[in-house]
């Protein structure tokens, strides 16, 4: 299904078998909504589950201009409004976790709870050139050139070896991401900083990090939990893609959190 959001044709999938509260999943850089397929299966009987492709990812069209993480948060607000959702539980992974933070800050009335997965509160000054370099490299060599290095950061060697049937489609999604979409999103990530407003978030918040995540070290994720009042922090035995690598533990944590049982 598609809707035009801020002049961008946006793909989304809605699972509402349970007709319950809205639950939104936001994917990672160079990913698409399919990363959440398993989680949608877990939660569709109790929630109205929304997954969508960020600008220039999956089947959502490429943004005509550069953009910020705030712009991506505004996209989500417009999507929810067009779908008639007054508010939602928001779960974001990686760049999706950055979008989720900005959404909770800029559109607080639309947030029931916030879950940030594998995302920092800000990109340090000395790390910003790394994203600029990735953008430049992809513009020159294409997204297929970063598949191997990205998978090494996203999944532990043990998981990649044991589960090629999971790993290979993720790599194919990276390679299919349009060059300019990746570059503009990476540049948006490089400018991300939510620290000045995170302490104002008054929604129930869960932060999940991977113990072996080299791209977003768990100490960087913990800053989010330490800044949002009352936030809970959980560390899983995984690299960056905790919902994939530790799916049962992840779904259990998220389910208990969403239902308010722990």
N, C-alpha and C positions, 0 to 999 in steps of 0.2 A: 504494500500500500504506500501511496505517496501523497504528500501535501507540500505546497510551496510555503516555505518559512523564510522570511526576510530575503525574498527573491531567490531562494535556493530550493530546488526540487529535492525533497527530503524523504528517504525511505524509512518506513517504520513497520514494526510488527507488533500487533496487540493480541495478547492472550488473556481472555477474561472469562474463562470457564467458571471460576469461582465468584466473579462479580464483586470481589472484595475491594479493599483500599488499593489505590494506585501505587505501583512499585516500578520505578524507572531504573534501567541499567544503562550506563554510559561506557563505551568501550575505549580501548587504548589507541595510542598513535600507531598508524599503519595497520589498524585492525578494522573490524566491522562488527555489526550486531551479533554475528554468529558465535562470538566468544562467549556469549551469555546463553547459548542454547540450553545447556544442561541446567543452569540456574532457573531458566524460565520453566523447565519441566518440573523442577522442585516446587516452585511457588505458584504456578498458574491456578491451582485449585483453591487457593486462599486469597489470592490477590489479583488485581487487574494489572498484568505485567506488560510494560511498554519497553521495547528495545528500538533503537534507531541508529542510523549511520550519521556520524558527524560530517560536516562539510568536506566534500571531496573524498570521502571514504565509502567503501562498499558501493552502493547504488545511489548515493546522494551526490548531486552535481558539484563540480568544483566551484569554489567561491571566486567571483570575478575580481576581488580585491584582497589585500592582506587583511588580517583580522586579529583580534585579541581573544584571550580566554573569556573575558567579559562578554564579547560578542557571541561566543558559543553558549554561554549561560543564557543569554537573551534568546537564542534559537530555541533552547529547551522551553523557556517560558512561553514562547509563541506556540510551540508544538502542543504543549499541555492545554493552552487556552483554546486552540482550534479543535482539540479533541474533547473539550468540555470537562477537563479534569481540574477541579478547584485546587487540589494540592496532591502531593505524592511523597512517598518514601523514596529517597534518591541515593543510588549506589553508583559510584564512579571508580573506574580503574585507570591508573596512570594519568594520562591527560584527562581522562574522564573524571578522575578524582579531583583534578584541578578545577574542571568545569563544575563539579558538584559543590566544591567549596565556594566558588564565586556565585553559584546559584543560591546557596544558603545565605550568602551575604546580601546579594542584590535583589533577591526575590523571596525573602524570608516567609512571607505569608503563604507561599505555595509549597512550603517544606513541612512534612510531617516528621521526618527523621533524616539524618545524614550519615552515610557510610562512605568513608574514604579508603581506597585500597591502593597501596603501592604508589602513593603520591606525597610530595613534600608540601610544606606551607609556602615555600618560595624556592626559586632557583638562585643559588649563590652567585655572586658576581664572577667568581673565577670559573664557574661551570658554564656560564652563558656562551662563551666561544665554542664549546663543544657542540651545542645545538646549531650554531651558525655554520660550523664546519660540516655537520651532517647534512644540513640543507644544501650547502654548496656541492658536497660530494654527490648527493642524489640528483641534483640538477645536471651534473656532468655525466654521471654513470648510470642513473636510473635506480629505482627502488630494489630491483632484483640484486643489485650489488651489495645490499646491506642485510640480506636475508640471514646468512650464516651467523654474522656477528650479533644480530638482533636476537636470534633464537638462543644463542649462548648466554645472553643476558637474561632472557625471559624465563628459561626453563633449566633446571639442573641437568647435568650430564646423565645422571641415572634415569631421570624421567624421559629425556630425549631418546635414550637407547631402548628403554622398555616400551615406549609408546610412540612409534613412528606414525601410527595411524592418526594420532592427535597432532603431533608435531608438524607433519608435512602440510596439512591444510592451513595451519597457521602461517607457515612460510609462504605458501601460495597466496594468501591474502596480503601479506606484506608486499610481495612482488607485483600484485595487481594494483596497489595503491598508486594513483597518478603522481608523477614526479612533483608537479607544482603543489599539489595538495599536501604531500608530505612536507615539502620545504616550508610552505606557509604555516603549517601547523607547528613544525619544529621551531620556527621563529617566534610564534606566539608563546610556546612553552618557555623559550629563553627569557621572555619578559615577565613571566608569571611571578607575582608576589601578593599573597593574601594576608600577610602578617598584621597589617594595620587594622583589619576589621574582623579577624577570626575570633577574637575575644568577645565580640558582640553576638556571636551565634548562640542562640538560646534553645536550640533543638537538641534532642537526644542524639548523641554522636558516637559512632563506632569507627575506630581506625584499625585497619588490618594491614600487616606488613609481612614480607617474606624474609626469613632469617638469612637466606643466601642471595638476596637481591643486591646485585652490584650496581645496577643503574640508579635505583633509589634506595640507598641504605636505610635499614629500619630506623636508625637514629634520626634520619630526616623526616620519616613519617611520624615518629613519636612527637616531633615538634607540634604537629597538628593536634594530637591528643593532649599535649601539655598546655596548649593555648586555648582550645575550646573548653569552656567550663564544664566539668563533669564528664568529659569524654572518656571512653573506655578504649584501651589499647590491647590488641591481640597480635602475637607473633606466631606465624606458621612455618612449618618445615618445608620451605619452598623457595623458589627464586621470585621473579617478578609477577608471574601469572598465578597467583595463589588460588583463584577460583577454578583454574584448570588442574593444577598440580595437586592441590589439597581440596578437591571439590566436596568431599563428604564433610570434612572438618569445617570448611568455609560455609557450606549451606547450613550446617548445624548452628554455627555461631550467628550467622545472619538471621536464621529463622527465630532463634531464641531472642535475639535483639529486637527484631521487628514486632514480635508478639509481647515484648516487655517482660519476659520471664527471667531474664538475667542481664 
